């Protein structure tokens, strides 16, 4: 009973996801460890073959996912050139497509992918087209027009040459970027094909996989303050009176001039813990998400 009571407190967990399970599997495992009835979610999925940082949100912190899904992501992506994969990853099938590229050629091509650019959604993505997920239609052999998105790649560098046309690249990109599509586009630009053999997410915004724990280690400590996941937002420390107002969903003064387009603001209790996220309005900062009940 004590463990379940701790688990219901709004909390953030940094989990190092292993290869194999889906993100949903990891969330279900964490839910079992935190106690029956605990609401658990995450701020951005990883494919089953991928490893690395999965940001888990527990209790009312699950309401913060929309504010965290916009964070940049950093990956170590292992790309094999000279081959293509129908799925863009090890699930395949994998077919030879040309002479593998040298590390020098791959490194020279990387700068061409920096910045804002259009990217086609992979055929085996979970995006819905006409009400059905694309990967289900692709598995039936249907040819579906792949939606196009604008993505942004901030940094892209050659991290390691593994030989035989296989390299590891480090990518820091905006939300919504498909790394397996980046690998396929890289192979196409090189004229030899390419796909992901491995993918590891090393950071989500300022949150690092170096601070993550295995799924089996979740529980007992209560997790981290969700404020760590909202470090990208401006914050406002409340007085005791303002705290009482915010917990009742009432607006509090905005404080300093927020500028022309202030966006969401993290509201902090006098002791620094995150208690709400507010949106600016004519009446001040009105809480949009409240993490605690009034005293």
C-alpha positions as CSV (number, residue, x, y, z in Angstrom):
1,X,0.0,0.0,0.0
2,X,2.8,2.4,0.8
3,X,4.5,1.8,-2.6
4,X,1.2,2.5,-4.4
5,X,0.8,5.8,-2.5
6,X,4.3,7.0,-3.4
7,X,3.7,6.0,-7.1
8,X,0.6,8.2,-7.4
9,X,2.7,11.3,-6.7
10,X,3.5,13.1,-10.0
11,X,6.9,11.8,-11.1
12,X,9.2,11.5,-14.0
13,X,11.4,8.4,-14.6
14,X,14.3,8.2,-17.0
15,X,14.3,4.6,-18.3
16,X,17.0,3.0,-20.5
17,X,14.8,0.9,-22.8
18,X,16.4,-2.4,-24.0
19,X,16.0,-3.8,-27.6
20,X,13.0,-6.0,-28.0
21,X,10.0,-4.7,-26.0
22,X,7.8,-1.9,-27.4
23,X,7.5,1.4,-25.5
24,X,4.0,0.2,-24.5
25,X,5.6,-3.0,-23.0
26,X,7.9,-0.8,-20.9
27,X,5.1,1.4,-19.7
28,X,3.1,-1.7,-18.7
29,X,6.1,-3.1,-16.8
30,X,6.6,0.2,-15.0
31,X,2.9,0.4,-14.2
32,X,3.0,-3.0,-12.5
33,X,6.1,-1.9,-10.4
34,X,4.5,1.4,-9.3
35,X,1.3,-0.1,-8.1
36,X,-2.2,-0.9,-9.2
37,X,-4.2,2.1,-10.4
38,X,-1.1,4.3,-11.1
39,X,-1.5,6.1,-14.4
40,X,1.7,5.8,-16.5
41,X,2.7,7.2,-19.9
42,X,5.7,8.4,-21.8
43,X,6.7,11.5,-23.8
44,X,7.8,9.8,-27.0
45,X,8.0,6.3,-28.3
46,X,10.9,4.2,-29.4
47,X,10.7,1.3,-32.0
48,X,11.1,-2.2,-30.5
49,X,14.6,-2.6,-32.0
50,X,15.8,0.7,-30.6
51,X,17.3,1.3,-27.2
52,X,17.9,4.3,-25.0
53,X,16.1,7.0,-23.2
54,X,12.4,6.6,-22.6
55,X,10.9,9.4,-20.5
56,X,8.2,7.8,-18.3
57,X,5.6,10.0,-16.6
58,X,3.6,8.7,-13.6
59,X,0.5,10.0,-11.9
60,X,-0.7,13.4,-12.9
61,X,2.7,14.0,-14.6
62,X,1.2,12.1,-17.6
63,X,-0.6,15.4,-18.4
64,X,2.8,17.0,-19.2
65,X,3.5,14.8,-22.2
66,X,2.3,17.4,-24.8
67,X,4.8,19.9,-23.3
68,X,7.7,17.4,-23.6
69,X,6.9,15.9,-26.9
70,X,8.3,19.0,-28.7
71,X,11.8,18.6,-27.2
72,X,14.8,17.8,-29.5
73,X,16.0,14.3,-29.5
74,X,19.6,13.0,-29.8
75,X,20.4,9.6,-31.3
76,X,23.3,7.3,-32.1
77,X,22.3,5.7,-35.4
78,X,24.1,2.8,-37.0
79,X,23.7,2.9,-40.7
80,X,24.6,0.1,-43.2
81,X,25.1,1.2,-46.7
82,X,25.0,-1.0,-49.8
83,X,21.7,-2.5,-48.8
84,X,18.0,-1.5,-48.4
85,X,15.4,-2.6,-45.9
86,X,11.7,-2.5,-46.7
87,X,11.0,-1.4,-43.1
88,X,14.1,0.8,-42.9
89,X,15.4,-1.2,-40.0
90,X,16.7,-4.8,-39.2
91,X,13.2,-6.3,-39.5
92,X,13.6,-6.2,-43.3
93,X,13.6,-7.9,-45.6
94,X,17.1,-6.6,-46.5
95,X,18.3,-6.6,-50.1
96,X,21.7,-5.6,-51.6
97,X,21.5,-2.3,-53.5
98,X,25.0,-1.3,-54.5
99,X,28.6,-1.0,-53.5
100,X,28.8,0.1,-49.8
101,X,29.9,3.7,-49.4
102,X,33.2,4.7,-47.7
103,X,33.1,6.6,-44.4
104,X,34.6,9.6,-46.2
105,X,31.7,9.6,-48.7
106,X,29.1,9.2,-46.0
107,X,30.7,12.0,-43.9
108,X,30.7,14.3,-47.0
109,X,27.0,13.7,-47.6
110,X,25.9,14.4,-44.0
111,X,25.9,18.3,-44.2
112,X,23.3,18.2,-46.9
113,X,20.7,16.9,-44.4
114,X,21.1,19.8,-41.9
115,X,18.4,22.3,-41.3
116,X,14.7,22.3,-42.1
117,X,13.6,20.0,-44.9
118,X,10.7,17.8,-46.1
119,X,10.8,14.2,-45.1
120,X,8.5,11.4,-46.3
121,X,6.9,9.3,-43.5
122,X,8.2,5.7,-43.7
123,X,5.8,3.2,-45.2
124,X,5.9,1.1,-42.0
125,X,5.2,4.0,-39.7
126,X,2.4,4.1,-37.2
127,X,0.9,7.2,-38.8
128,X,-2.8,6.8,-39.7
129,X,-3.8,7.3,-43.4
130,X,-7.6,7.1,-44.0
131,X,-8.1,5.9,-40.5
132,X,-5.6,3.0,-40.6
133,X,-2.0,2.7,-39.5
134,X,0.4,2.7,-42.5
135,X,2.4,-0.3,-41.3
136,X,-0.7,-2.5,-41.4
137,X,-1.5,-1.5,-44.9
138,X,2.1,-1.9,-46.0
139,X,2.1,-5.5,-44.5
140,X,-0.9,-6.3,-46.7
141,X,1.1,-5.2,-49.8
142,X,-0.9,-2.0,-50.3
143,X,0.8,1.0,-51.9
144,X,-0.1,4.1,-49.9
145,X,0.8,7.7,-50.6
146,X,3.3,8.5,-47.9
147,X,2.6,11.9,-46.1
148,X,5.3,14.5,-46.1
149,X,6.4,16.5,-43.1
150,X,8.8,19.3,-42.5
151,X,11.5,18.2,-40.0
152,X,14.6,19.9,-38.7
153,X,18.0,18.3,-38.1
154,X,20.2,20.5,-35.9
155,X,23.4,18.5,-35.8
156,X,24.6,15.5,-37.8
157,X,28.1,14.0,-37.6
158,X,30.0,10.9,-38.3
159,X,30.7,9.3,-34.9
160,X,32.4,6.0,-35.8
161,X,33.5,4.0,-38.9
162,X,32.7,0.4,-38.3
163,X,34.0,-0.8,-41.6
164,X,32.4,-2.3,-44.7
165,X,30.1,0.6,-45.3
166,X,28.7,0.6,-41.8
167,X,29.0,3.8,-39.7
168,X,27.5,5.3,-36.6
169,X,26.2,8.8,-36.9
170,X,25.1,11.1,-34.1
171,X,21.9,13.0,-34.8
172,X,20.2,15.8,-32.9
173,X,16.9,16.6,-34.4
174,X,13.5,18.2,-33.8
175,X,10.4,16.3,-32.9
176,X,8.8,14.1,-35.6
177,X,12.0,13.2,-37.4
178,X,12.2,9.6,-38.6
179,X,15.8,8.4,-38.2
180,X,15.2,5.3,-40.3
181,X,14.0,7.5,-43.1
182,X,17.1,9.7,-42.7
183,X,19.2,6.5,-43.2
184,X,17.2,5.5,-46.3
185,X,17.5,9.0,-47.7
186,X,21.2,9.0,-47.0
187,X,21.7,5.7,-48.9
188,X,19.6,7.0,-51.8
189,X,21.7,10.2,-52.0
190,X,24.9,8.1,-52.0
191,X,23.4,5.9,-54.7
192,X,23.9,2.6,-52.8
193,X,21.0,2.3,-50.4
194,X,21.1,2.4,-46.7
195,X,19.1,1.3,-43.6
196,X,19.3,1.4,-39.8
197,X,20.9,-1.6,-38.1
198,X,20.7,-0.1,-34.6
199,X,19.4,3.0,-32.9
200,X,20.0,4.4,-29.5
201,X,18.4,7.6,-28.1
202,X,20.9,9.3,-25.8
203,X,19.0,12.5,-24.9
204,X,15.6,14.1,-24.8
205,X,16.1,17.9,-24.5
206,X,18.5,18.2,-21.5
207,X,17.6,14.8,-20.1
208,X,20.3,12.2,-20.7
209,X,20.3,8.4,-20.9
210,X,23.4,8.5,-18.6
211,X,21.0,9.3,-15.8
212,X,18.5,6.5,-16.7
213,X,17.8,3.3,-15.0
214,X,16.7,-0.1,-16.3
215,X,13.0,-0.8,-16.3
216,X,13.5,-3.3,-13.4
217,X,14.9,-0.5,-11.2
218,X,11.9,1.7,-11.4
219,X,10.0,2.1,-8.1
220,X,10.8,2.7,-4.4
221,X,12.4,6.1,-4.8
222,X,9.4,7.9,-6.1
223,X,11.0,9.2,-9.3
224,X,12.2,12.7,-10.2
225,X,10.5,16.0,-10.0
226,X,8.6,16.5,-13.3
227,X,10.1,20.0,-13.4
228,X,13.2,18.4,-14.9
229,X,11.3,17.6,-18.0
230,X,10.1,21.2,-18.4
231,X,13.4,23.0,-18.1
232,X,12.9,24.4,-21.6
233,X,9.8,26.4,-20.4
234,X,10.0,29.8,-18.6
235,X,9.1,29.4,-14.9
236,X,7.4,31.4,-12.2
237,X,8.0,30.8,-8.5
238,X,4.7,31.3,-6.6
239,X,4.1,32.9,-3.3
240,X,2.1,30.8,-0.7
241,X,-1.1,32.8,-1.6
242,X,-0.5,32.4,-5.4
243,X,0.2,28.6,-4.9
244,X,-3.3,28.3,-3.3
245,X,-4.9,30.1,-6.2
246,X,-3.0,28.0,-8.8
247,X,-4.0,24.7,-7.1
248,X,-7.7,25.8,-7.4
249,X,-7.1,26.5,-11.2
250,X,-7.3,30.3,-10.7
251,X,-5.0,32.6,-12.6
252,X,-2.0,34.2,-10.9
253,X,-0.1,37.4,-12.0
254,X,2.2,37.0,-14.9
255,X,5.1,38.8,-13.2
256,X,7.7,40.1,-15.6
257,X,6.7,41.0,-19.2
258,X,6.4,37.6,-21.0
259,X,6.9,39.1,-24.4
260,X,4.8,38.9,-27.6
261,X,4.5,35.1,-27.7
262,X,5.2,33.7,-24.2
263,X,3.8,30.2,-24.5
264,X,3.4,27.9,-21.5
265,X,4.9,28.7,-18.2
266,X,5.9,26.3,-15.5
267,X,4.5,27.3,-12.1
268,X,6.7,26.3,-9.1
269,X,5.9,26.1,-5.4
270,X,8.1,28.2,-3.0
271,X,10.2,25.0,-2.5
272,X,10.8,24.7,-6.2
273,X,8.6,21.7,-7.1
274,X,6.4,21.8,-10.2
275,X,2.8,22.3,-9.3
276,X,1.2,23.4,-12.6
277,X,1.7,24.6,-16.2
278,X,-0.1,27.8,-17.1
279,X,-0.9,29.6,-20.3
280,X,-0.8,33.4,-20.4
281,X,-4.0,35.3,-20.9
282,X,-5.6,38.7,-20.1
283,X,-6.2,37.6,-16.5
284,X,-2.6,36.5,-16.0
285,X,-1.2,32.9,-16.0
286,X,-4.1,30.5,-16.0
287,X,-3.2,26.9,-15.0
288,X,-3.9,24.5,-17.9
289,X,-2.5,21.5,-16.0
290,X,-2.5,21.2,-12.2
291,X,-0.4,18.4,-10.6
292,X,-1.6,18.6,-7.0
293,X,-4.8,18.9,-5.1
294,X,-5.5,22.0,-3.0
295,X,-4.4,21.6,0.6
